[in-house]
């Protein structure tokens, strides 16, 4: 079965804006675009979202040498 962004958002319990962001990042499995509309396949009744990865390591986390 295939659904759009509004139906996927309702199933997942998140906003349509968040669904569009996940689609833009390529994190929803099997989703594709037809014209200007996204088509999202359902696996066992739910869209499958891959886990995100953390952002880059903060620059302040590095080891600093202390000069005394």
C-alpha positions in Angstrom: 0.0 0.0 0.0 1.2 3.5 -0.8 0.4 6.7 1.1 1.2 10.4 0.9 3.0 12.7 3.4 -0.2 13.6 5.4 -1.2 9.9 5.9 2.4 8.9 6.8 2.6 11.7 9.3 -0.7 10.6 10.9 0.5 7.0 11.1 3.8 8.0 12.7 2.4 10.6 15.0 4.6 13.4 13.7 4.0 16.6 11.7 3.9 16.7 7.9 6.9 19.1 7.9 9.0 16.5 9.8 7.9 13.8 7.3 9.1 16.1 4.4 12.4 16.7 6.2 12.9 12.9 6.5 12.1 12.4 2.8 14.5 15.2 1.9 17.2 13.4 3.9 16.4 10.1 2.2 15.6 8.4 5.5 12.2 6.9 4.6 12.7 3.5 2.9 11.3 3.1 -0.6 9.8 6.6 -0.9 9.9 8.2 -4.3 8.5 11.3 -5.9 5.9 11.5 -8.7 5.8 15.1 -10.0 5.7 17.2 -6.9 4.1 14.5 -4.6 5.9 12.0 -2.5 4.7 8.3 -2.5 5.6 6.4 0.6 5.3 2.6 0.8 4.0 0.9 4.0 5.8 -2.2 5.4 3.5 -4.0 7.9 1.2 -1.0 8.0 3.9 1.6 8.8 6.5 3.6 6.9 10.1 2.5 7.7 12.4 5.3 8.8 16.2 4.6 9.0 18.1 5.9 12.0 19.8 9.2 11.8 23.4 9.8 12.5 24.8 12.4 14.8 26.3 15.6 13.5 30.0 16.4 13.4 32.0 16.3 16.6 32.1 19.7 18.4 35.4 21.6 18.1 35.5 22.2 21.9 35.5 18.5 22.7 39.2 18.0 21.6 42.1 17.6 24.0 43.8 20.8 24.8 47.3 21.2 26.0 47.6 23.5 29.0 50.5 25.9 29.1 51.7 27.0 32.5 
